[in-house]
């Protein structure tokens, strides 16, 4: 009987969580037993295949104590004897690798962000790289991220893109959907996503394009701060934050443009969905964007933290309809490469090669 343990922080809304929800069905079809183990309690946002067992460590032990969580995971792995452990996200990867020292488990760690853009004290970075040597394999989302790993770590690293989670009938649908004067973004409301820059650029844009609105879909700790900023810049009535919405692709079809202005990314699920819908996208030069977007062909790339460039490109797309249509049409072609069945097969083949 084949058994897989998958470790992650939560199954709340987020990019890694969305990928895990998509993978739950093919993993359940591949392995006899699949167990999702969460290190933090949070409500489940995405649908998970019913064959997948779900365990939340703080509920099991009645505590959030770090040492107790790691000790519980160590004993759990010893008792379950999985054929493979798959761990998502760097902080939890470290916990998994440390918790299983001395065990002879095969472990794959999946990086879901761009480690090149995370500033850490050099001793912490060295420690994490040494811990990662315990992993049998490292899985990343882009070739850009793979280049971060050197020597033995590089030789253990492979790339699988994120799958795009939209139905085939929605591919390119934004190209034929009647437009409203909307700019949209989909990302958690955190400092990493630079929504403050987006709102400031929109406030400037709105001075010459007063009929437009900006809608930012997502939850997060910065919501009040961002709402206050919009009010301060006199666009409080134009900036909307409706929270995280499961079928958000239906909500953004009528937008004129999509913006992703993060400081760093692994590969943004929201970005690839917007592209496959056929929306013209403005993205900062983060991992994922620079791997999939060819500037002025299937999207627009701007430098990280470049508010002026963002404002200028908003104005450009608002006035050049021919460019917008061309970018959206070319972007939608990504679907063939990122379809769920294509990416899921890459995942199962990859995991199967390790058994």
C-alpha positions as CSV (number, residue, x, y, z in Angstrom):
1,X,0.0,0.0,0.0
2,X,1.5,3.3,-1.1
3,X,1.3,6.2,1.3
4,X,2.0,9.9,0.9
5,X,2.2,12.6,3.6
6,X,1.9,16.2,2.4
7,X,2.9,19.0,4.8
8,X,1.8,22.6,4.6
9,X,0.9,25.5,6.8
10,X,-2.9,25.6,6.2
11,X,-5.5,25.1,3.5
12,X,-6.7,28.6,3.6
13,X,-6.8,31.0,0.6
14,X,-3.4,31.3,-1.1
15,X,-1.3,30.2,-4.0
16,X,0.3,27.1,-2.5
17,X,-3.1,26.1,-1.0
18,X,-4.7,26.4,-4.4
19,X,-2.1,24.1,-6.0
20,X,-2.6,21.5,-3.2
21,X,-6.4,21.6,-3.8
22,X,-5.8,21.0,-7.5
23,X,-3.3,18.2,-6.8
24,X,-5.5,16.4,-4.2
25,X,-7.4,14.4,-6.9
26,X,-4.4,13.2,-8.9
27,X,-2.5,12.4,-5.8
28,X,-5.4,10.4,-4.4
29,X,-5.6,8.5,-7.6
30,X,-1.8,7.8,-7.5
31,X,-1.4,6.8,-3.9
32,X,-3.5,4.4,-1.8
33,X,-3.3,6.8,1.2
34,X,-2.8,10.5,1.1
35,X,-2.6,12.6,4.3
36,X,-2.5,16.4,4.3
37,X,-0.9,17.6,7.5
38,X,-1.4,21.3,8.5
39,X,0.9,23.0,11.0
40,X,-1.4,25.9,11.7
41,X,-5.2,26.0,12.3
42,X,-7.2,27.9,9.7
43,X,-10.5,27.3,7.9
44,X,-10.2,25.3,4.7
45,X,-10.9,27.6,1.8
46,X,-10.5,25.3,-1.3
47,X,-12.2,22.0,-2.1
48,X,-10.0,18.9,-1.3
49,X,-10.7,15.5,-2.7
50,X,-12.7,13.5,-0.2
51,X,-10.2,10.6,-0.4
52,X,-7.5,12.8,1.2
53,X,-7.2,12.7,5.0
54,X,-6.7,16.0,6.7
55,X,-5.0,16.5,10.0
56,X,-4.3,19.8,11.8
57,X,-1.5,19.5,14.3
58,X,-2.6,22.1,16.8
59,X,-6.0,20.4,17.1
60,X,-4.3,17.0,17.6
61,X,-2.0,18.3,20.4
62,X,-4.1,21.2,21.8
63,X,-1.2,23.6,21.4
64,X,0.8,25.8,19.1
65,X,4.0,25.1,20.9
66,X,6.8,24.8,18.2
67,X,8.6,22.0,19.9
68,X,5.4,20.0,20.6
69,X,4.3,20.3,17.0
70,X,7.6,19.1,15.6
71,X,7.7,16.2,18.1
72,X,4.2,15.2,17.2
73,X,5.1,15.2,13.5
74,X,8.2,13.1,14.1
75,X,6.1,10.4,16.0
76,X,3.4,10.6,13.3
77,X,5.8,9.9,10.5
78,X,7.4,7.0,12.4
79,X,4.0,5.4,13.0
80,X,2.6,6.0,9.5
81,X,5.8,4.9,7.6
82,X,5.0,6.9,4.4
83,X,6.7,6.0,1.2
84,X,7.2,9.7,0.6
85,X,6.8,13.1,2.3
86,X,6.1,16.2,0.3
87,X,6.5,19.5,2.1
88,X,5.3,22.9,0.9
89,X,6.7,26.3,1.8
90,X,10.2,27.0,3.2
91,X,9.4,27.6,6.9
92,X,7.5,24.3,7.1
93,X,10.1,22.5,5.0
94,X,12.7,23.3,7.6
95,X,10.4,22.0,10.4
96,X,9.8,18.8,8.4
97,X,13.5,18.2,7.7
98,X,14.5,18.8,11.3
99,X,11.6,16.8,12.8
100,X,12.6,13.7,10.8
101,X,16.4,13.7,11.5
102,X,17.4,10.1,12.0
103,X,14.4,8.7,10.1
104,X,15.0,7.2,6.7
105,X,12.1,8.9,4.9
106,X,12.2,10.1,1.3
107,X,11.4,13.9,1.4
108,X,10.6,16.3,-1.4
109,X,10.5,20.0,-0.4
110,X,8.6,22.5,-2.6
111,X,9.7,26.1,-2.6
112,X,6.7,28.3,-3.3
113,X,8.3,31.7,-3.3
114,X,11.4,33.3,-4.7
115,X,14.2,32.8,-2.2
116,X,16.5,35.2,-4.0
117,X,14.3,38.1,-3.0
118,X,14.0,37.3,0.7
119,X,16.6,39.2,2.8
120,X,17.9,37.0,5.6
121,X,20.9,37.2,7.9
122,X,23.7,35.2,6.2
123,X,23.9,32.7,9.1
124,X,20.2,31.9,8.8
125,X,20.5,31.4,5.1
126,X,23.5,29.1,5.6
127,X,21.6,27.1,8.2
128,X,18.6,26.6,5.9
129,X,20.8,25.5,3.0
130,X,22.5,22.9,5.2
131,X,19.1,21.7,6.4
132,X,17.9,21.4,2.8
133,X,20.7,19.0,2.1
134,X,18.6,16.4,4.0
135,X,15.9,16.6,1.3
136,X,16.1,14.0,-1.5
137,X,14.7,16.5,-4.0
138,X,13.7,20.1,-4.3
139,X,10.8,21.3,-6.4
140,X,10.4,24.8,-7.6
141,X,8.0,26.7,-9.9
142,X,10.4,28.4,-12.4
143,X,13.9,28.1,-13.9
144,X,14.5,31.6,-12.4
145,X,14.1,30.1,-8.8
146,X,16.1,27.0,-9.7
147,X,19.2,29.1,-10.4
148,X,19.2,30.2,-6.7
149,X,20.3,26.7,-5.6
150,X,24.0,25.9,-6.1
151,X,26.1,22.7,-6.1
152,X,24.5,19.6,-4.7
153,X,21.2,21.5,-4.1
154,X,21.0,22.6,-7.7
155,X,21.4,19.0,-8.9
156,X,18.5,17.9,-6.7
157,X,16.2,20.7,-8.0
158,X,13.5,20.3,-10.6
159,X,10.9,22.7,-12.1
160,X,7.1,22.2,-12.5
161,X,5.0,25.3,-13.3
162,X,1.8,26.0,-11.5
163,X,-1.4,24.6,-13.1
164,X,-4.0,27.1,-14.3
165,X,-7.3,26.4,-12.5
166,X,-9.9,27.6,-15.0
167,X,-12.2,25.6,-17.3
168,X,-11.4,25.4,-21.0
169,X,-14.5,27.3,-22.0
170,X,-13.2,30.4,-20.1
171,X,-9.9,30.5,-22.0
172,X,-9.8,33.8,-23.8
173,X,-13.3,34.7,-22.6
174,X,-12.2,38.1,-21.4
175,X,-11.5,39.0,-25.1
176,X,-15.3,38.8,-25.9
177,X,-16.7,40.0,-22.6
178,X,-18.1,43.5,-22.7
179,X,-15.7,45.7,-20.7
180,X,-16.3,48.0,-17.8
181,X,-13.7,50.6,-16.8
182,X,-12.1,48.4,-14.1
183,X,-8.6,47.6,-13.1
184,X,-8.3,44.4,-11.0
185,X,-5.7,42.6,-8.9
186,X,-5.9,39.4,-7.0
187,X,-3.5,38.8,-4.1
188,X,-3.3,38.7,-0.3
189,X,-3.3,42.0,1.4
190,X,0.2,42.0,2.6
191,X,3.3,44.2,2.2
192,X,4.8,41.6,-0.2
193,X,2.1,42.4,-2.8
194,X,2.7,46.2,-2.8
195,X,-0.9,47.1,-3.0
196,X,0.0,50.5,-1.6
197,X,2.0,51.2,-4.7
198,X,-0.9,50.0,-6.8
199,X,-3.3,52.4,-5.0
200,X,-1.0,55.3,-5.3
201,X,-0.5,54.7,-9.1
202,X,-4.2,54.3,-9.5
203,X,-4.9,57.6,-7.7
204,X,-2.6,59.4,-10.2
205,X,-4.3,57.5,-13.1
206,X,-7.7,58.4,-11.8
207,X,-7.0,62.1,-12.2
208,X,-7.1,61.7,-16.0
209,X,-9.3,58.6,-16.1
210,X,-12.0,59.4,-13.5
211,X,-14.4,56.8,-14.7
212,X,-12.2,53.8,-13.6
213,X,-12.4,51.8,-10.5
214,X,-9.7,49.5,-8.9
215,X,-10.8,46.2,-7.3
216,X,-8.3,44.2,-5.2
217,X,-9.5,40.7,-4.4
218,X,-8.0,39.0,-1.3
219,X,-7.8,39.0,2.5
220,X,-4.9,40.0,4.7
221,X,-3.7,42.1,7.6
222,X,-3.2,45.3,5.5
223,X,-6.9,45.8,4.6
224,X,-7.6,48.7,6.9
225,X,-4.2,50.4,6.1
226,X,-4.9,50.1,2.4
227,X,-8.5,51.4,2.7
228,X,-7.2,54.4,4.8
229,X,-4.6,55.1,2.1
230,X,-7.3,55.1,-0.6
231,X,-9.3,57.6,1.4
232,X,-6.3,59.8,2.0
233,X,-5.6,59.9,-1.7
234,X,-9.3,60.7,-2.4
235,X,-10.1,57.5,-4.2
236,X,-11.8,55.8,-1.3
237,X,-15.0,55.4,-3.3
238,X,-13.1,54.1,-6.3
239,X,-11.0,51.4,-4.6
240,X,-12.9,48.2,-3.7
241,X,-11.7,45.3,-1.5
242,X,-14.4,42.6,-1.5
243,X,-12.2,39.9,0.1
244,X,-11.2,36.5,-1.2
245,X,-13.6,35.0,-3.7
246,X,-13.3,31.4,-4.8
247,X,-14.5,31.8,-8.4
248,X,-12.7,35.1,-8.8
249,X,-12.0,34.5,-12.5
250,X,-15.7,35.1,-13.2
251,X,-15.5,38.4,-11.4
252,X,-12.6,39.8,-13.4
253,X,-13.6,38.9,-17.0
254,X,-15.1,42.4,-17.6
255,X,-12.0,44.2,-16.4
256,X,-9.8,46.2,-18.8
257,X,-6.5,45.2,-17.2
258,X,-5.0,43.1,-14.4
259,X,-2.1,44.2,-12.2
260,X,0.3,42.2,-10.1
261,X,3.0,44.4,-8.6
262,X,4.6,42.2,-5.9
263,X,8.1,42.5,-4.5
264,X,8.5,38.8,-4.9
265,X,6.6,35.7,-6.1
266,X,7.1,32.0,-6.8
267,X,4.6,31.9,-9.6
268,X,1.4,33.8,-9.1
269,X,-1.7,31.7,-9.7
270,X,-3.8,34.8,-10.1
271,X,-1.5,36.1,-12.8
272,X,-1.6,32.9,-14.9
273,X,-5.4,32.7,-14.6
274,X,-5.8,36.3,-15.7
275,X,-3.5,35.7,-18.7
276,X,-5.4,32.5,-19.7
277,X,-8.7,34.4,-19.5
278,X,-7.2,36.9,-22.0
279,X,-6.7,39.9,-19.8
280,X,-3.9,42.3,-20.5
281,X,-1.5,42.1,-17.5
282,X,0.9,44.5,-16.0
283,X,3.4,42.7,-13.7
284,X,6.5,43.5,-11.9
285,X,9.6,41.5,-12.9
286,X,9.2,38.8,-10.3
287,X,9.7,35.0,-10.7
288,X,6.9,33.6,-12.8
289,X,6.2,36.8,-14.6
290,X,9.6,37.0,-16.2
291,X,9.4,33.3,-17.0
292,X,6.0,33.5,-18.8
293,X,5.6,37.1,-20.0
294,X,7.4,38.4,-23.0
295,X,7.2,42.2,-22.7
296,X,4.8,43.9,-25.1
297,X,3.9,40.5,-26.6
298,X,1.7,38.7,-24.1
299,X,1.9,41.1,-21.2
300,X,3.8,44.1,-19.8
301,X,6.7,43.9,-17.4
302,X,7.8,46.7,-15.1
303,X,10.6,47.0,-12.6
304,X,9.9,46.1,-9.0
305,X,8.7,49.0,-6.9
306,X,8.5,51.3,-10.0
307,X,5.3,53.4,-9.4
308,X,5.9,55.7,-12.3
309,X,6.1,52.8,-14.8
310,X,2.9,51.3,-13.4
311,X,1.1,54.6,-13.8
312,X,2.4,55.0,-17.4
313,X,1.4,51.5,-18.4
314,X,-2.1,51.9,-16.9
315,X,-2.5,55.0,-19.1
316,X,-1.1,53.1,-22.1
317,X,-3.6,50.2,-21.8
318,X,-6.5,52.5,-21.1
319,X,-5.9,54.4,-24.4
320,X,-4.5,51.7,-26.7
321,X,-7.3,49.1,-27.3
322,X,-5.4,47.4,-30.0
323,X,-2.5,46.7,-27.8
324,X,-4.8,45.5,-25.0
325,X,-6.5,43.0,-27.3
326,X,-3.2,41.8,-28.7
327,X,-1.7,41.2,-25.3
328,X,-4.8,39.4,-24.0
329,X,-5.0,37.1,-27.1
330,X,-1.3,36.1,-26.9
331,X,-1.6,35.6,-23.1
332,X,-4.5,33.2,-23.4
333,X,-2.2,30.8,-25.4
334,X,-0.5,29.8,-22.2
335,X,-3.4,27.6,-21.3
336,X,-2.1,24.7,-23.4
337,X,1.1,24.7,-21.4
338,X,-0.5,25.1,-18.0
339,X,-3.6,23.0,-18.2
340,X,-4.4,21.0,-15.0
341,X,-4.1,17.6,-16.7
342,X,-0.7,18.5,-18.2
343,X,0.8,19.8,-14.9
344,X,-0.9,17.1,-12.8
345,X,0.8,14.4,-15.0
346,X,4.1,16.1,-14.5
347,X,3.6,16.0,-10.7
348,X,2.6,12.3,-10.6
349,X,5.4,11.3,-13.0
350,X,7.9,13.2,-10.8
351,X,6.7,11.6,-7.6
352,X,6.5,8.2,-9.1
353,X,10.2,8.4,-10.2
354,X,11.1,8.8,-6.5
355,X,9.3,5.7,-5.3
